[in-house]
Amino acid sequence: MYAGDTLSCESVVIGLKENSSRLTGVVYVRSTCYNKDGVVVLTWVRWVMVHKRRVMPKWPSRSFRNFSLRSPKTS
């Protein structure tokens, strides 16, 4: 690999782990970079803590007994 070379990279998710808070999780990713000839010149594994898209409540829960998905009525 030389200065000015064109590189292309790809990343693949290799693992997921939910944290005990259930609000966040860790995503494990392996990235690989190739030079213009398609030869692997760099590879690494990293992990990133991310917020989850949606948190499901622990069921049953008294706080969700009267829970409704309907939007509130407006006057």
N, C-alpha and C positions, 0 to 999 in steps of 0.2 A: 504494500500500500504506500502510495506517495502523495505528497501534497498536490491537490488539484484533481485527484482521482474521483470518479463518480461512484458513489455507494448507494445501494438500495438495502433497505432493512425490512424485516418482518417480525411481528411479535405474536406469540401464541400464549394464551392463558393455560397454565399448567396446574393450577390449583386455586381453590377458594376455601376460606375458613371464616365462619361467622364468629364474631366476638361475643363474650358473655353478656354484653349489654343488649344484644340483638339489634342495635341501631347502626352498627358499623361492621365491616368485615375486612379481611385481608385478601387481596388478589395477587397471586404469584404468576409472574410473566417471564417467559424466556424470549429474548430478542436476538436475532442473528442478522449480521450485515454481510453483504456480498459486494465484491468489486464488479467492474464492467464485464469481466470474463465469467462471472458466476461462481467465483471461488470464495469460500467463507473466509473473511478477514477478521471478524470480531463477533463474539457471542457472550451474552451475560444473562444472569437471572436476577430479577429484582422483585420486591414486594411493595405494594401500595395499600395503605389503609383508605377505605372509601366509605361513604355513607350509603346505606342500602336505599333502594328506590321506595320500598313499601315495607312497613313493619306490621306484621300480623299480631293481633292481641293474643295473649295466653287465654285460652278458653276453657271453662267458663269463668267469667269474671263478673263480680257484682256491679262494677262500674259500667259494664256494657249491657246490663239487663234491659235497659230502656233505650238502647242505642237504635237509631233509625238512619237509613241511608237517604231518606227523603230530605229535600232542601227545606229550610225553615220557611213558614208562611210569612209573607210581607203584607203589611196593612196598607 
